[in-house]
Amino acid sequence: MTVIIFYSFEVTGMRNKTLFIASIIFSLVILQGLGAFAANVAETAPATPSQDSFSFVVWGHPRGRATGEPPLHFEEILERIAELKADLLIITGDAIQGQWGQKTDPAIITADWEKFDAGVNRLDIPVYRIPGNHDVHNNVTRDVYLSRYPRPPYAFTLKGSRFILLDTAGIKQQGKDDQATWDGLSQPFDDEQFGFIKDEIGRQGDYNHIFIFMHNPQPWSEPETFWWKNIHTLLSGGKTRAVFAGSPWYFKYAHMEQDGIHYILSSCLSAPPKEFFRMFPNPDEWAIHKQLDNIQYVRVEGDKYLIRTIAVGALSSGALNWRFWDEVENRPPRWAQKVLVQFYKKFYKPEHLALLAAAFGGVCLLLGAFLTALWMRRRCKK
């Protein structure tokens, strides 16, 4: 402004006062416009990230179909996490197949974990996990897991946010036989874990946000459960923002909001071959495989947070097209397949098969005894 006034003074030499005053007014108008423009730029410029800003990814049910195979969409998901520049990764269970239903070899279980960890370690960010029923399902898999990772439940804090990781796999279970599969896919919360949750929520005033993670959604997927009667009431109206689960349960993705808390099931699940669907012709049993696999991206900015669902495997999942399902529906199962399906539905548990085998053996024994007695009687008559 000084330069413009000086220039005006020099040009006019004070001989034309009207021109001099006009030049000053013109200069003030220009400067006012520049100030308004600068203020507008300052308002629209992106804010500098605060010290409480960070992001994380939630990955549920990564495992593939069989032991030794890489997890589903493994490389694609690792690339997405790297692109998102997430600060940490939380895996909500079933990272490996775990030799479910087979004789468990600790060397194979360890090798599967090594392969998985080698991939996620390339991200060079902290990785937290909780066990699913495939990760921990007997004494052998439990011992391998606990030799590598923390025992749930546990919690940690990052930039004013509290992360609470819970156990639904029942990692405290112990069988007499190291190879025997533990009971249930989801275990109810015992007094110890319930007390842990109460203690954590009792300190929620120390945090900006609380995020809770578990493997199986069963504790809250049905109404009138222990969760809704005893745990949700502790969370309601507090700092808990979201509860994540990672085990497919009728859906790969499901969401509900209750009292401002987001309950999110997010997972990946490989589709079986067409023959499998033909054996289970109920469309309700197909719905889960018509959904996209997905992960969750959460961004925290101070007191605010944003949750985004990110689809994965859209170009590599074979069951995501109508021709696949046309071929399933146009070839109904044969009578033998129908019999096999009914047999599977009734006797899919090991104890049911053992009971069936015992009953069949008993019938065979009695029949054999009867035929032997009949043969002996006929021989005696001769």
Backbone torsions as a table, in degrees:
resi	resn	phi	psi	omega
1	MET	NA	-38.3	178.7
2	THR	-60.5	-41.3	-179.5
3	VAL	-63.1	-43.2	-178.3
4	ILE	-66.2	-42.2	179.0
5	ILE	-64.8	-42.4	179.1
6	PHE	-61.3	-42.3	179.2
7	TYR	-62.2	-42.5	-180.0
8	SER	-64.2	-40.0	179.9
9	PHE	-64.5	-42.5	-178.5
10	GLU	-66.8	-39.4	-177.9
11	VAL	-69.1	-44.9	-175.5
12	THR	-82.7	-28.5	-177.3
13	GLY	58.6	25.9	-178.9
14	MET	62.6	11.9	179.3
15	ARG	-83.0	-21.0	179.0
16	ASN	-127.7	88.5	-175.5
17	LYS	-63.0	-34.0	-179.4
18	THR	-62.9	-45.4	178.7
19	LEU	-64.3	-37.1	-179.8
20	PHE	-64.3	-47.3	-179.7
21	ILE	-63.9	-38.9	179.6
22	ALA	-63.0	-38.6	-179.4
23	SER	-66.5	-36.1	177.9
24	ILE	-65.5	-45.4	178.8
25	ILE	-60.3	-43.1	179.0
26	PHE	-60.3	-40.8	-179.7
27	SER	-64.5	-41.7	179.9
28	LEU	-64.4	-39.9	178.4
29	VAL	-61.8	-44.2	-179.8
30	ILE	-62.0	-45.3	-178.8
31	LEU	-65.1	-36.9	177.7
32	GLN	-63.9	-40.0	178.1
33	GLY	-65.1	-41.9	178.1
34	LEU	-63.3	-37.7	178.9
35	GLY	-65.1	-42.3	178.4
36	ALA	-62.9	-40.9	178.7
37	PHE	-62.8	-43.0	179.8
38	ALA	-63.5	-40.6	179.0
39	ALA	-63.3	-40.5	179.5
40	ASN	-64.5	-41.5	177.3
41	VAL	-61.4	-40.7	180.0
42	ALA	-64.0	-36.4	-178.5
43	GLU	-71.8	-36.2	-175.1
44	THR	-90.4	-13.3	179.9
45	ALA	-66.8	143.8	179.3
46	PRO	-61.3	138.1	-179.7
47	ALA	-70.1	147.1	176.8
48	THR	-69.8	129.9	-179.2
49	PRO	-55.2	134.7	179.7
50	SER	-80.3	172.0	179.9
51	GLN	-67.8	-18.5	179.7
52	ASP	-92.9	6.6	-177.1
53	SER	-86.3	134.3	174.9
54	PHE	-167.3	172.8	177.6
55	SER	-142.6	157.5	176.4
56	PHE	-148.3	160.4	179.6
57	VAL	-117.5	138.6	175.2
58	VAL	-109.8	124.6	-175.8
59	TRP	-123.6	116.4	-178.2
60	GLY	-109.6	134.9	170.7
61	HIS	59.2	57.6	-178.4
62	PRO	-69.2	-22.0	-162.6
63	ARG	-56.7	151.1	174.2
64	GLY	-88.4	-159.4	-173.6
65	ARG	-85.0	-33.3	-172.9
66	ALA	-141.4	160.3	179.4
67	THR	-59.0	133.8	177.1
68	GLY	96.4	-22.1	178.2
69	GLU	-78.9	148.2	177.2
70	PRO	-66.3	152.2	179.0
71	PRO	-59.4	160.0	-176.8
72	LEU	-63.5	129.9	178.9
73	HIS	55.9	31.2	-170.4
74	PHE	-56.9	-57.2	-175.7
75	GLU	-66.8	-37.9	179.4
76	GLU	-62.1	-44.0	-178.5
77	ILE	-68.8	-39.3	177.0
78	LEU	-61.2	-39.8	177.8
79	GLU	-65.1	-40.8	179.7
80	ARG	-64.6	-42.4	179.7
81	ILE	-62.5	-40.8	178.4
82	ALA	-64.6	-40.3	179.2
83	GLU	-64.7	-35.8	-179.2
84	LEU	-74.8	-13.8	-178.1
85	LYS	54.6	44.8	179.2
86	ALA	-67.1	149.8	-179.4
87	ASP	-87.1	-22.4	176.2
88	LEU	-158.3	163.0	-178.5
89	LEU	-125.7	134.4	176.4
90	ILE	-121.8	124.0	-177.7
91	ILE	-107.0	120.3	-173.7
92	THR	-95.0	45.1	167.9
93	GLY	95.5	159.5	-176.7
94	ASP	57.6	54.6	176.1
95	ALA	-77.8	-26.1	178.4
96	ILE	-127.5	166.0	178.4
97	GLN	-74.4	-34.2	170.1
98	GLY	74.0	16.0	-178.2
99	GLN	54.5	38.8	177.5
100	TRP	-59.8	130.0	178.7
101	GLY	78.7	7.0	179.2
102	GLN	-124.1	170.9	171.5
103	LYS	-69.8	126.1	-170.4
104	THR	-87.1	125.8	177.0
105	ASP	-107.6	114.7	-177.7
106	PRO	-59.5	-28.4	178.2
107	ALA	-66.8	-39.6	178.6
108	ILE	-69.8	-42.0	178.6
109	ILE	-60.0	-45.3	179.0
110	THR	-62.0	-42.9	179.7
111	ALA	-62.5	-38.5	177.9
112	ASP	-63.4	-42.4	177.2
113	TRP	-64.6	-38.8	179.6
114	GLU	-62.3	-42.0	178.9
115	LYS	-64.2	-44.1	-179.1
116	PHE	-64.3	-47.1	-177.6
117	ASP	-65.9	-33.5	178.3
118	ALA	-61.4	-35.1	178.5
119	GLY	-72.2	-52.0	-176.1
120	VAL	-69.4	-26.3	178.6
121	ASN	-67.6	-19.6	176.7
122	ARG	-65.7	-20.4	179.1
123	LEU	-71.1	-24.1	179.0
124	ASP	59.1	42.1	174.0
125	ILE	-134.4	160.1	176.7
126	PRO	-61.2	139.3	178.6
127	VAL	-123.9	125.0	177.7
128	TYR	-117.4	149.3	-176.1
129	ARG	-149.1	160.3	169.8
130	ILE	-130.4	153.5	-175.8
131	PRO	-81.2	142.8	168.8
132	GLY	-101.0	179.6	-177.1
133	ASN	-70.5	-16.9	173.7
134	HIS	-85.9	-32.7	178.1
135	ASP	-67.9	-40.4	-176.9
136	VAL	-136.0	109.4	-179.3
137	HIS	-140.1	-1.3	173.1
138	ASN	-157.3	-178.3	-176.6
139	ASN	-61.5	-36.6	-176.8
140	VAL	-66.4	-51.7	-178.5
141	THR	-65.7	-33.9	176.9
142	ARG	-62.4	-46.2	-177.3
143	ASP	-63.8	-39.4	177.8
144	VAL	-65.2	-43.7	-178.7
145	TYR	-61.6	-48.6	-175.5
146	LEU	-71.3	-17.8	175.0
147	SER	-75.9	-11.7	-175.2
148	ARG	-118.1	-33.0	-169.0
149	TYR	-133.6	161.1	-179.0
150	PRO	-65.5	149.8	176.5
151	ARG	-81.4	126.7	175.2
152	PRO	-78.5	156.3	2.1
153	PRO	-81.8	151.8	174.3
154	TYR	-153.7	170.9	-176.2
155	ALA	-148.3	157.5	175.2
156	PHE	-149.7	164.9	-177.3
157	THR	-120.6	138.7	174.6
158	LEU	-137.0	116.9	174.1
159	LYS	47.7	48.4	175.0
160	GLY	85.2	1.2	177.8
161	SER	-111.9	141.6	-179.7
162	ARG	-105.9	132.6	179.6
163	PHE	-113.9	122.8	-177.1
164	ILE	-116.4	120.2	-176.6
165	LEU	-113.1	121.4	-172.6
166	LEU	-109.4	167.5	-177.5
167	ASP	-114.5	119.0	170.3
168	THR	-111.6	-5.0	-178.9
169	ALA	-81.8	-11.7	-179.4
170	GLY	71.6	50.9	-173.3
171	ILE	-66.0	-14.7	178.2
172	LYS	-80.4	-9.3	179.6
173	GLN	-62.2	151.7	177.0
174	GLN	-150.6	129.6	179.0
175	GLY	-107.8	157.6	177.0
176	LYS	-67.5	-34.8	177.3
177	ASP	-97.4	120.9	-177.2
178	ASP	-59.8	-27.0	-176.6
179	GLN	-90.7	-10.9	-175.9
180	ALA	-71.1	132.8	179.4
181	THR	-72.1	135.3	180.0
182	TRP	-69.2	165.4	-178.0
183	ASP	-76.7	138.4	167.7
184	GLY	75.7	148.1	174.2
185	LEU	-84.6	-25.4	178.6
186	SER	-138.6	130.0	-179.4
187	GLN	-103.2	142.0	177.8
188	PRO	-68.3	157.8	178.8
189	PHE	-72.9	127.3	176.8
190	ASP	-84.8	178.8	-177.0
191	ASP	-61.3	-36.3	-178.4
192	GLU	-64.5	-45.8	-178.9
193	GLN	-71.7	-36.2	176.4
194	PHE	-63.0	-40.8	176.5
195	GLY	-63.7	-37.5	177.1
196	PHE	-61.6	-44.3	179.8
197	ILE	-63.4	-45.0	-179.9
198	LYS	-60.6	-41.8	179.5
199	ASP	-63.8	-42.5	-179.4
200	GLU	-64.7	-46.8	-179.1
201	ILE	-68.6	-28.1	177.7
202	GLY	-64.6	-18.3	178.7
203	ARG	-107.4	20.3	-174.1
204	GLN	-66.4	-18.2	176.4
205	GLY	-63.7	-16.3	-179.7
206	ASP	-82.9	-7.1	-171.1
207	TYR	-125.2	157.9	172.8
208	ASN	-81.4	-38.9	-176.4
209	HIS	-143.2	153.1	171.7
210	ILE	-128.2	132.3	175.6
211	PHE	-123.3	134.9	-175.6
212	ILE	-118.3	142.2	-175.5
213	PHE	-134.4	142.3	174.6
214	MET	-152.6	168.7	-179.7
215	HIS	-84.4	-57.5	-173.4
216	ASN	-96.7	134.4	-179.8
217	PRO	-81.4	-2.0	-175.1
218	GLN	-54.1	-35.6	179.5
219	PRO	-56.1	-29.8	-178.2
220	TRP	-125.4	2.4	-178.5
221	SER	-76.7	-16.6	178.1
222	GLU	-116.3	148.9	177.7
223	PRO	-73.7	163.8	174.9
224	GLU	60.0	38.3	176.7
225	THR	-103.0	173.6	177.8
226	PHE	-56.7	-36.1	-179.1
227	TRP	-60.2	-50.1	-175.4
228	TRP	-71.8	-30.3	-178.5
229	LYS	-81.3	-31.5	-170.6
230	ASN	-121.5	-33.2	-174.3
231	ILE	-97.9	-47.6	-178.7
232	HIS	-58.4	-34.8	179.0
233	THR	-63.5	-29.0	175.5
234	LEU	-72.2	-33.4	-175.5
235	LEU	-83.2	-31.2	-173.0
236	SER	-59.8	132.6	177.8
237	GLY	78.2	7.6	-177.9
238	GLY	-109.9	-146.9	-174.6
239	LYS	-95.6	-0.9	-179.8
240	THR	-71.7	123.6	-177.4
241	ARG	-99.9	-38.0	-175.6
242	ALA	-154.1	149.7	173.8
243	VAL	-122.2	120.3	-176.0
244	PHE	-108.7	140.9	171.1
245	ALA	-129.1	159.0	-172.3
246	GLY	-131.6	11.8	179.4
247	SER	-105.0	122.6	178.7
248	PRO	-56.3	129.8	-177.4
249	TRP	-144.6	88.0	-171.8
250	TYR	73.1	-27.6	178.7
251	PHE	-137.9	154.8	168.1
252	LYS	-82.5	-33.4	178.7
253	TYR	-132.3	135.1	174.3
254	ALA	-151.7	148.4	-178.1
255	HIS	-143.3	139.5	170.1
256	MET	-146.1	148.6	177.4
257	GLU	-116.7	127.2	-179.4
258	GLN	-132.6	117.9	178.7
259	ASP	55.2	39.8	176.8
260	GLY	80.3	3.3	179.5
261	ILE	-105.8	129.2	178.9
262	HIS	-88.3	123.6	173.2
263	TYR	-103.6	117.5	-171.2
264	ILE	-128.4	122.8	168.4
265	LEU	-99.0	121.8	-176.8
266	SER	-137.9	124.5	-173.4
267	SER	-159.0	172.8	172.9
268	CYS	-123.1	146.6	-179.3
269	LEU	-155.3	121.0	179.7
270	SER	-72.1	141.5	-179.3
271	ALA	-83.6	136.6	175.3
272	PRO	-72.6	171.7	179.9
273	PRO	-69.2	169.4	-177.9
274	LYS	-58.6	-34.3	-178.3
275	GLU	-59.6	-35.0	179.4
276	PHE	-63.4	-45.5	-178.7
277	PHE	-66.9	-32.1	177.9
278	ARG	-66.8	-28.8	178.8
279	MET	-79.2	-19.4	177.7
280	PHE	-122.4	77.5	-170.5
281	PRO	-75.0	4.7	179.0
282	ASN	-78.2	115.4	-177.9
283	PRO	-57.2	-26.2	178.7
284	ASP	-62.7	-26.9	179.9
285	GLU	-84.6	-4.5	179.7
286	TRP	-98.0	-18.8	-169.0
287	ALA	-56.0	-40.0	-176.1
288	ILE	-61.7	-32.5	-177.3
289	HIS	-84.1	-4.3	175.6
290	LYS	-95.3	0.8	176.7
291	GLN	-94.0	153.7	175.1
292	LEU	-76.0	141.9	169.1
293	ASP	-66.2	153.4	-172.8
294	ASN	-156.9	157.8	170.7
295	ILE	-128.2	167.6	-179.6
296	GLN	-115.0	135.9	176.1
297	TYR	-116.0	126.3	-177.9
298	VAL	-122.0	126.7	178.5
299	ARG	-114.7	127.4	179.7
300	VAL	-113.2	126.9	176.9
301	GLU	-127.3	90.5	-178.8
302	GLY	62.2	-118.8	-179.6
303	ASP	-84.7	-3.8	-178.6
304	LYS	-106.8	157.9	177.2
305	TYR	-149.0	155.2	-179.9
306	LEU	-136.7	132.2	178.3
307	ILE	-115.3	126.0	178.5
308	ARG	-122.2	136.7	173.3
309	THR	-94.4	127.3	-177.3
310	ILE	-116.4	119.3	178.9
311	ALA	-76.2	142.2	176.1
312	VAL	-132.6	158.7	177.2
313	GLY	73.7	14.8	-176.8
314	ALA	-62.4	-32.1	-177.6
315	LEU	-99.9	-0.4	-177.1
316	SER	-123.8	-5.5	-180.0
317	SER	-87.2	117.1	-173.0
318	GLY	-69.5	-20.6	-174.8
319	ALA	-91.3	6.1	-176.0
320	LEU	-96.6	45.9	174.7
321	ASN	-151.0	155.1	-173.2
322	TRP	-71.3	-27.9	-179.6
323	ARG	-64.7	-37.7	177.6
324	PHE	-56.8	-46.6	-176.3
325	TRP	-77.5	-27.8	173.8
326	ASP	-62.2	-42.1	179.5
327	GLU	-67.8	-32.4	176.6
328	VAL	-67.4	-48.2	-173.7
329	GLU	-74.0	-28.9	-176.4
330	ASN	-83.3	-2.0	177.0
331	ARG	-129.4	86.8	-177.6
332	PRO	-65.0	156.6	-178.5
333	PRO	-67.8	148.2	175.7
334	ARG	-76.3	165.6	-175.1
335	TRP	-61.4	-34.7	179.7
336	ALA	-66.0	-37.6	178.3
337	GLN	-66.9	-38.0	178.3
338	LYS	-63.1	-41.5	177.5
339	VAL	-62.5	-42.7	-179.7
340	LEU	-63.5	-38.9	178.9
341	VAL	-63.7	-46.6	179.5
342	GLN	-62.3	-38.1	177.3
343	PHE	-63.2	-43.6	-178.9
344	TYR	-64.0	-42.4	-177.5
345	LYS	-65.3	-31.4	-177.7
346	LYS	-87.9	-28.4	-171.8
347	PHE	-131.9	39.4	-176.7
348	TYR	-79.8	-18.8	179.5
349	LYS	-83.8	145.4	-179.4
350	PRO	-57.1	-39.4	-178.8
351	GLU	-67.8	-31.1	176.8
352	HIS	-68.7	-40.6	177.6
353	LEU	-64.7	-40.5	178.8
354	ALA	-63.1	-41.9	178.4
355	LEU	-65.1	-41.2	178.3
356	LEU	-63.7	-42.7	178.9
357	ALA	-63.5	-40.3	178.9
358	ALA	-65.0	-42.2	178.7
359	ALA	-64.4	-43.4	178.8
360	PHE	-63.0	-41.7	178.0
361	GLY	-63.5	-38.9	178.6
362	GLY	-64.7	-42.3	178.4
363	VAL	-62.3	-44.3	179.1
364	CYS	-61.8	-39.7	179.8
365	LEU	-64.6	-45.7	179.3
366	LEU	-64.8	-41.7	178.9
367	LEU	-64.1	-41.3	178.5
368	GLY	-63.3	-41.5	178.8
369	ALA	-64.0	-40.6	179.9
370	PHE	-64.8	-44.9	-180.0
371	LEU	-65.8	-36.2	178.0
372	THR	-66.1	-44.1	179.2
373	ALA	-63.1	-41.6	179.5
374	LEU	-63.6	-41.5	179.9
375	TRP	-66.8	-40.2	179.0
376	MET	-65.1	-38.6	-178.6
377	ARG	-66.5	-43.9	179.9
378	ARG	-65.2	-36.9	-179.6
379	ARG	-69.1	-36.0	179.0
380	CYS	-65.8	-35.6	-179.5
381	LYS	-65.5	-32.9	-179.9
382	LYS	-73.8	NA	NA
